[in-house]
Amino acid sequence: MAEPEQPEFARERHVLFLEAMASELPADYASQEVNHLTLAYFAVAGLSLLRELDSVNKDQIAKWILSFQVHPKTDNELDNGQFYGFCGSRTTQFPSTNMKDPCHNGSHLASTYSALAILKIVAAICSMLKDWTGMDKEKAKQYILSCQSYDGGFGLVPGSESHGGGTFCAVAALCLMGFIQVDLASNLQEPSSIDVRLLLEWCLQRQAADGGFQGRRNKSSDTCYAFWIGGVLKIIGAYRFIDHGALRSFLLYCQSPYGGFTKFLYDQFPDIYHSYYGLAALSLLEEEGLEPLCTELGILSAAL
């Protein structure tokens, strides 16, 4: 029996899906109200990868984002540390007067990142200007290295199971700080802060028979790990060792007929998180019609 024909990259469907997500979220996202800015980030960042950012009203989006900034209502609230960042939702309007018991309407780091990309901007500036006086690089390095597990991957905290997302964050952070160099895999005899051989083995073992990547051992392939694990391999110069064709096929089969990407093969509906990282993974594969990524920051190269 002939194998079914591989689907094409459905660029226009993804544009329509993300445009719809940028305009109005479906009712199923009601429980994610507190993550409103993060969801908006995935939509806008996805459109930028697709070279379709001009399809949305950027001024309107900017004004909407600024409306989430948390301002004190009285001078007495100025010193409690909860203001001038960004909150995740404007629907909860509780007073923020007690620093020991912060309310859910105070500033939130993830929302602030999504709104202004503060953390990535700081990382990019530190890296490009080589000015790390604002933090202790060595202490950061020690902590990251303590998270490398016996099998070569990195856990989210020391002693925890190796995880694709944690591994990406560890390797990308070490790269940005200059502790590891790009293309480490080309010379495994070269001294390095991390055990590159074990890391390489762990990452390559995450590509499954269906072509996708799993985030941990004995887990199903998941669209987002095509970026998290693929990004690690890209940084250390080992992306050439994976099966590009099989990975691309996996991602294309994870496309939804509604536009966007699903988490797993043959899931019924897409979600905005996996839609963005599906596009990011295809960008690593140099899919035609997508902008290139700065892998270690996970953002559009043109944004730097």
Summary of the structure (lengths in Angstrom):
residues: 304
radius of gyration: 20.5
end to end distance: 49.1
largest distance: 74.3
contacts: 942
relative contact order: 0.13
helix: 48%
strand: 4%
